[in-house]
Structure formats: structure tokens, C-alpha cells
Amino acid sequence: MADLTAAAVEARLFALQSDEELRKHRRYFKFDIDDQPDDNYFIGVRIGEIFKLGKEYSQMPVGEIEKLMESPIHEVRVAAMSIMGQCAKGNKCTPERLAELYELYIRRHDRINNWDLVDLAAYYVVGQYLADKPRDILYKLARSENMCERRTAIVATAHFILKLKQTDDTFKIAEMLLNDPEDLVHKGTGWMLRAAGDVDREKLLDFLNKHSPQMPRVLLRYSIEKLAPDERKHFLSR
């Protein structure tokens, strides 16, 4: 049985540290290795190794997960979100446990401060928890000044799309985010619109017919990726 503490996970992560991985992270996340801020920095751990830890520690107490979220080390926070996501999608996740994870995610969203952290748990934790509940919180997050909260609002709808075959919230929130100033929000929105189109193609086409002339280019390109070449050409030309 693993020692289900934040300290144990951090020790495992430091044992996996690699300068080569740190260089890969620098190229991918575009930061200066020698000029990382003290409150948010990378040490260089392969993401696949962190996912393995996420499965191993999926039953970690919520209080210990929160300790991981408070770390200034990016990979430690990735581990926290991976633990939450792996637990939420597992067969052992009770409704009570899911509620605890959801409450932690929303309460400590200040520590979910990069797009990759959002994507690890928004679908499995937030979307799954809200599946049979009012979804007002997503509309509140969509209006937030915080970019990651807005990305959570749209990415969480993946559960509604993929598991429930529901797309209404995706299209409504996407409409709210049309004029968002951040490409990372547009990429998340385009990703969800593309997925929603797999469930309801006509709704996606209606959305594009209405909004494509004013959609930011990156949002439009992500949204139309699965359409036929002539359809893509049509919407890009508008």
C-alpha cells in the first residue's frame, strides 16, 4: 500500500527529475529555465510518469491532494490534478468522494493556474459531478476574469458531450466565450465544439453559420477540423 501523503508523492517526483525532460518542458511551455518564478516553476518530470503516480495515489485523502496543489512546482500540481482525474473516472469513486473532489477543485481553482491542469480534471471531476445537477457554476466560471476558470467552464462540458450526448451547455458557453482575449480559451472552446459536432452535426453547422464570420481564427480552425474540405473552405472564407 502506498503512503498516501503529499510528501511521499513529492519525494517520488524528485526521484524522477530529469534535466532532459526539463528542456522538453521549456520548449513546450515556452519558459526560460534560468528565469523561472519562485512560485511557479518546473523541475522536469515526464508526464507519463506523473500519470502513473496519479493512478497509484488515486485514493489519496483530499487534504493531502490540497497540499500538492499548494506546491510552487508545476509537476506537483500536475500530480494533484492527475490524482483527482484518475480517481473520478475510476470504479471506486463514490458519489461522496466525487463531491469532495469537486469541492476542492472549485475552492482551490487559484492553484489550477495553467491550461494543462484544467484539462486533467475538469472533464472527469467537474463535468461528471454536475451531470445530474444544476450547471450554473459553469456560466459563472465562463464570466470569470481568470483564464483558467473560463477554460474549465467549457472543458467540463466534455462529460456532457461524451457520456450524456448533451450539447446545449457546450454551445451556450461557447457563445459566451466567442470574444475571449485568450487563445488558450479559444483552443479549449474549439476542441469542445468539434466534439459536440460528433454528437449533433447540424447544431455545429448552425453555430458556425451564425458565428463563423466573427470567430477568432484559432477557434474556427479547431471547430471545423472534422468537417469535409469544402465545408472547411466555406467557413474559412467567411
N, C-alpha and C positions, 0 to 999 in steps of 0.2 A: 504494500500500500504506500503510495506516495505521501510525502509530508506536504499536506495541502496548505502551505503558507506562502505568503508573498516572498519571504526571504528565501525559501527553497527555490522558487521559480527564478528569482534574480540570480542566484548562485549558478543555476543551470545555464542561464543565458550568458553570463560572463564566461563560463567554461566553453561556450560555443562561439565566442567572439572571433572574428577573422578580419584582418586588415584588407584582404581582397574583397570580402563582402562589403566592407565599409566604402571601398572605392566604387563598387557597383551601386550602392545606395546613393552615393554622391552624384553619379551620372543620371540615375533615375529620378531622384527627388531634387536634383539641382541645388546643392548647397556646397559651401566651402568647408572642407574637412577641418581646416585650421582656424576657422572662424565661426564655430557653432555656438549658439547661445547657451548659457549655463542651465537655463530652464527648459530646454527642448533640444536634445541632441541624439545622434545615432552612435552606436558602438560597433555595428557591423555583424549582424546575425542573419543567417539565411532564413527567409520567410517560411520555407518548408519545415525547417527545424522548429520554428515557433508554432506552426500548426500542430506538429506532433505533441508539443507540450500542452497546447490547448486541449487536445483530446485526453491526455494523461491527467490533467488537472481540472477536468470539466466539472467536478463536484466540489470545487473549492468554495469555502464559505464566502458569502457576499462581502463581508467585512475585509477579508484578505484580498479579494478582487479589487476593492476600492483602494487598498494600499498600493496595488500595482498601478492603478490609474493615476495616482498622485505622483508617480515617478517622473523625473525630468527626462528619462531615457525613452526614446521613441519605441524601441523594440519591447520594452517592458510594458508600455501601454498597448502595443500590438498584442502581446501575450494576454493582457486582461480582456481585450475585445475578442480575441480568438477563443478564450475560455468561455466567455459568455455566449458566443455564437455556437460553439460546439455543444455546449450544454443544452441550449434552447432547441437545437434541431435533433437532439438525441432522444431515444425512447424513455430514458429515465427522468426526463424533465417534467415534473408535476406542475399543475396549474399554479400552485403556491410558489414553487421555485421560479417559474417564468415571471410571475408577478414581481418577485424580489429583483430579478434581473432587469426587468423593465423599469422599475422604480429607480434602480441605481443608474441605469443608462440616462434617463431623463434628468435626474437630480444632479448628476455629475457630468453633464454634457460639456461643461467647461474644460474637462480633460480629454474629451473626444474632439481633438483640435486639428485633425488632418483628414483628408478625404478617405484614405485607406482605413482609418479607424472606424469611420462611419460604415463603410461597406462591409466590414467584418461582422457587424451585429445588428444593423438597422433592420435588415430583412428578417432575420431569424428571431430577434428579440422584440423589437418594436412592432413590426408588422404582424407577427404571429400573435402577440399579446392582444393587439387591437382587432383581431379578426372578427370577434363577436361582440365588440364594444363600440361605443361612440368614438369617432375619429377626429374630434375637434382639435386635439393636441397637434395633429399633423398640419392643420391650417394655421395654428398659432406659430408653429416652427417655420412654416413657409413664409411668414411675415417677419421673421426674426432678422435682426441686423447681423447675426452671426452666420457666416457662410456655411459652416459645417451643420448647423441646425437646419438650414434650408435644404442642404443635401439629404439630411436624414428624412425630412418631410417627404421627399419624392422617392428615395431609395426604399424606404419602408414599405411603399406600396407594392414592391415586388412580391411580397407574400400574397397580397390580394389577387394579383395577376396570375401567378404561377400555381397557387394552391386552390384559390377560390374561383378563378376565372372571372374576376370582377375588375373592371377598368375605370369605373366612374371617377373614383378618387384620383387616379393617376392623371386623367385628362384635366380634371378641375385644378389640381395642384400645378400641373404643367402650365396651364393658362396663367396662373398666378405668378409663375417664375419666368415668363417669356422675356421680361425686360431686366432680368437679373444681371448685375455687373460682373459676375464671376464665371469664367469658362468652366470651372470645376462643377458648378451647379448645372450649367447647360449640358455638360457631358453626362451627368447623372440623369438629368431630365430626358435627354435624347435616348439614353440606354433604356429607360422605363417606357418611353413612347414606343420604341422599337419592339419591346416585349409585349406591350399592350396590343400592338398591331398583330402579333401572332394569335391573339385571342379574338380580337374584333378588328379585322382589317378595314371595314367600312368606317368605323369610328376614327381610326387613324387617318384615313383619307379625308374625312370630313374636317378633322382638326387641321390637317395640312392645307386643305383648300381655303380654310378660313384664315390661317395664321402664317403660312409659309413666306409671304412677301416681307413680313417684318421679323421673322425668326432669325436670330443670330446664326451665322454660317455654320459654326461648330454644332449647334443644337440641331439644325436642319440636317446636316450630314449624318449625324448619329441616328436621327429619327428615321431616315429613309434608306438605311443601309441594306435592308432586306427586300426593298421594292424592286420591281423589274427595271432594267436600264432605261427604258423610255419614260417610265414614271419618275425615276430619279432626275433625269434630264429636265422633265417638265417642271418639277418643283424647284430645282436649282435655277432655272431660267426666270422664275417669277420674281 
